[in-house]
């Protein structure tokens, strides 16, 4: 059976505005983030889903709850859909990271190219490890839940890395603004497929 999953990023937080790295820090949506999440209600009205899944972090759960208000799909929460764990840079701004660790390391860390997916800052989670965690979570929901279409709220860096892992041929980084939605498909024969 072919299944569709709409992956979407959470709404804006105050740390997003400050360009402060959130990782597993549990930061809530701000007013703008809640407005952005409201726009997802229109998307899901025209792309109905039978289930909603979300990261266990507050900003993702809040976004999924708002997006789901009108359709009231059953919602499941999993830490497997959390943001990449950032280790020693968590809580730092982008400028602070560049000043402390250098521009080159920042470019490797934010790269969408698979050749850089083993790089991480001290005590952080590499792209390879985060993608594997995310895939395990996706496989669990695809194999244990019966649905044709589902929504899944996750995080910016996680979303970007996972999608690029499915399409290493993409040379330009995918845009991942707050509340963007990307569609993937899964079948037991083909696995996960993504066509931007």
WOHU-V899884 format. One record per pair of residues at least 6 apart in sequence whose ideal C-beta (glycine too) atoms are under 8 Angstrom apart, sorted by the first residue. I is the first residue (numbers start at 0). J is the second residue. Records with the same first field share a line. If there is no record, write none. Layout:
I->J / J
This chain:
0->147 / 186 / 187
1->147 / 184 / 185 / 186
2->141 / 146 / 147 / 148 / 149 / 184 / 185 / 186
3->147 / 148 / 149 / 182 / 183 / 184
4->137 / 140 / 141 / 148 / 149 / 150 / 151 / 182 / 183 / 184 / 185
5->42 / 43 / 46 / 48 / 148 / 149 / 150 / 151 / 180 / 181 / 182
6->151 / 153 / 158 / 161 / 162 / 180 / 181 / 182 / 183
7->39 / 62 / 66 / 150 / 151 / 152 / 153 / 178 / 179 / 180 / 181
8->152 / 153 / 154 / 155 / 158 / 175 / 176 / 177 / 178 / 179
9->28 / 32 / 36 / 54 / 56 / 58 / 59 / 61 / 62 / 152 / 153 / 154 / 177 / 178
10->28 / 31 / 32 / 33 / 34 / 35 / 36 / 58 / 61 / 62 / 65 / 177 / 178
11->28 / 29 / 31 / 32 / 35 / 177
12->21 / 26 / 27 / 28 / 29 / 32 / 58
13->26 / 29
14->20 / 21 / 24 / 26
15->21 / 32 / 177
16->29
17->92
18->92 / 93 / 94
19->90 / 91 / 92
20->85 / 88 / 89 / 90 / 91 / 92 / 93 / 96
21->58 / 82 / 85 / 89 / 154
22->82 / 83 / 84 / 85 / 86 / 88 / 89 / 90 / 123
23->56 / 81 / 82 / 84 / 85 / 89
24->89 / 90
25->56 / 57 / 58
26->56 / 57 / 58
27->57 / 58 / 61
28->36 / 57 / 58 / 61 / 62
32->58 / 61 / 62 / 177
33->61 / 65
35->62 / 177 / 178
36->61 / 62 / 65 / 66 / 178
37->65
38->178
39->62 / 65 / 66 / 178 / 180
40->65 / 66 / 68 / 69
42->66 / 180
43->66 / 67 / 69 / 70 / 150
44->69 / 70
46->148
47->70 / 148
48->70 / 72 / 146 / 148 / 149 / 150
49->72 / 73 / 146 / 147 / 148 / 149
50->72 / 73 / 74 / 75 / 140 / 144 / 146 / 149 / 150
51->63 / 66 / 67 / 72 / 73 / 74 / 75 / 149 / 150 / 151 / 152
52->63 / 74 / 75 / 76 / 77 / 80 / 140 / 149 / 150 / 151 / 152
53->59 / 60 / 62 / 63 / 74 / 75 / 76 / 77 / 80 / 151 / 152 / 153
54->60 / 76 / 77 / 78 / 80 / 81 / 82 / 152 / 153 / 154
55->76 / 77 / 78 / 80 / 81
56->81 / 82 / 154
59->80 / 152 / 153 / 154
60->76 / 152
62->152 / 178
63->74 / 150 / 152
64->74
66->150 / 152
67->74 / 150
72->149 / 150
75->140 / 144
77->136 / 139 / 140
79->132 / 133 / 135 / 136 / 139
80->133 / 136 / 151 / 152 / 153 / 154 / 157
81->153 / 154 / 157
82->153 / 154 / 155 / 156 / 157
83->123 / 124 / 126 / 129 / 154 / 156 / 157 / 160
84->123 / 124 / 129
85->120 / 123 / 124
86->119 / 120 / 121 / 122 / 123 / 124
87->120 / 121 / 122 / 123
88->96 / 100 / 120 / 123
89->123
91->99
93->105
96->104 / 105 / 120
97->105
100->120
104->118 / 120
107->115 / 118
108->115 / 118 / 119 / 120
110->118
111->159 / 160 / 163 / 169 / 172 / 173
112->163
113->163 / 164 / 167
115->126
116->125 / 126 / 127 / 130 / 160 / 164
117->125 / 126 / 127
118->125 / 126
119->125 / 126
124->132
126->160 / 164
129->156 / 157 / 160
130->160 / 161 / 164
133->153 / 157 / 161
134->161 / 191
137->151 / 185 / 191
140->149 / 151
141->185
155->175 / 177
156->175
158->175 / 179 / 181
159->172 / 173 / 175
162->173 / 181 / 183 / 193 / 195
163->169 / 172 / 173
165->183 / 191 / 192 / 193
166->193 / 195
169->195
173->181 / 195
181->193 / 195
182->193 / 194
183->191 / 192 / 193
184->191 / 192 / 193
185->191 / 192
186->192
